[in-house]
């Protein structure tokens, strides 16, 4: 039985042996997925994110003034830590959605500081909506209610964090503008 299966696997079909077809197909799949994974890793690097002037001269400069960039512990969160999921499938979906951003880069939707500022609120709302829908998944890669030392927080901060935890709120509901300038939303009643 095994001998017959082995012969069938390696005997020529119309042009190729099944074994050769599987081998070549498997190799092509490995090369494709390896290349795809390498491309996703490359596009997650800070250098890639700030390679366009729209990001380098705006949100990157804002980010450099935050605790996500420099802090007492020396832990730095980069763009992809906050904007790209770690899970491979969710990361792939995010990268496919990012093709819309590439289109807008090519047509110059935010190509000048004025255009960027005009679109800032819309872009921020898109990020906030996505983060709320994922229960601030990327924030939770580093932050967790269970690991918080509430006694080291201000009284007000500790109280608000506990209340948010009990209500099941997600990080972005309170922490908009944590790493970038928060745009003014004329429709936001809670705006400070």
N, C-alpha and C positions, 0 to 999 in steps of 0.2 A: 504493500500500500504506500509506504513512504517513498520507495524507489519510483513508483509510478507518478506520484505527486511531484517528486523532484524532477523527473524527466519532463512532465507537462510544464512545470515552471520554467525550465530552461530551453525547451524546444522552440524553434522558430514559429511564430505565428505568421501572418501574412508577410511581415518584414522583420519583426524583432521578437526576441524571446520575451515572455512575460517578465522574467526576472530582470532583464535589461530595462524594460519599460518601468517597472517598479523602482529600480535603482536610479535611473535617470530622473524619474518623477520625484522620488524622495529627495534626491540631491538638489533638484531645482527648488523644491519646497523649503528645504533647509536654507538655501542661499537666499530665497525670497524673504522668508521670515527673519533670518539673521540680518539682512539688509534693512528690513522694515524696523526691527528693534534698534539697530544701530542709528538709524535716522531719527527715531523717537528719542533716543538718549541724547543725541547731538542737539536736537531742538529743545531739550530741557535745560541746557547749560545757560548760565547767566549771560555769557558772551553772545550767544545767539539772540537772546531776548532783547538785549540792548544794542543790537547791531543796527537797528534803524533809528534815525534821529528822533522820531516821534516818541519813542520810549526813553531813549538816553537823556533827552533834554527836559523831560517832564516827570513822569512817574518814577523813573530811576533816581533822579535828584531828590524827590520827596522821600522815597524809600530809604535813602542813605542817612536821613535824619531820624530814623525810627529805631526802636529796640530790636526790630527784626533784622536790622543790618549790623548794629553794634550794641553790645550789652555786656554786663559784668561777667556773664558765664562764658562768653566767647562763642556761643552758638549762633549761627547765621542761617536764616531762612532765605532761600533765593526764590526767584519768580515762580519756578515750577513747583516749589514746595506748597505754595498757596493757590496756584492756578491750574495745576495738572494733577489728576488723581494718581495714586501709586498703583492701584489695581490695573493689570494690563488691559483688560477689556474696557474699563472706564477710561483709561488713558488713550486707547485707540479711538474711542468715540469722541473724546475731547480734541484729539488731533484732527479728526475729520471735520469737526465743527470749526476748527481754527482756519480751515481753508477759506472761510468767509472773511476772516481777518486779512488773509493774504490778498484776496480780491480788493478789499478796501485800501490796502497798502498800495497796490498797483494803480488804482484809479485816483489816489490822492485824497481820499475822504477826510483824513486827519493829517495831511501833509504839511500844514503850517501850524504854528502855535495858536493862531486864532481859530482855525478849523478844529484843532484838538479840543480847545476849551469849549467850543460850541457843541461838541459831541460828548464831552466828559460825563455829564449826568446820564445820558443814554447808555454809554459804555459801562458806567458804574452800576446802574440799575440792572443791566444784563448780568454782570458778575454777581451782584447781590442775590438776584433771583436764582441763579444757578447754585450758589452756595447754600441758600435756604433750602432749595429742593434736595440737596445732598446732605442735609443736616450738618452743614459746615465740615464735611468730611476731611478736607485738606487741613483745616485748623486742628482737627482732632488727631491728626497724625502726630502732632507735638503736644497739644494741650488736652487735658482731660479733667473733668470735674473731680473724679475720684483721686487724682494726684495733687489737687490744689491744697496748699497750706493756707487755709482761710485766716489763720491767726497772724500770718505775715502780710496780709492785705490790709488796706485801710478799712475802717469799720463800715463805711458806706459801700466800698467795693465788695467786701465779703458778704454783706447783707444782700446786695443786688445779685451777686453770683449765686448765692444759695437760692434766692427766689427764682432766678432764671432756671436753675437746675430743677427745682420742684415743679415749675410750670412746663418743663420740657422744651424750653426755648433753645434756639441754636445761636451759635456765636455771633453770626453776622447781624442778628437782630439788634444787638447793642453796640457792636464794634465796627460800624461802618467808618471808614476813614482812618483805620488803625495803621495802615502802611502807606497810604497815599492821601493827598488832600481830598477831603470830603466835599463834593460839589454841592452847591446850594440847590435845594429842591423846593421850588415855590409851593408845591402841593403838600409838603411834609409839615404836618401840624406840630410834630414833636421837635422840630428844628430848634437847636439852641440859639 
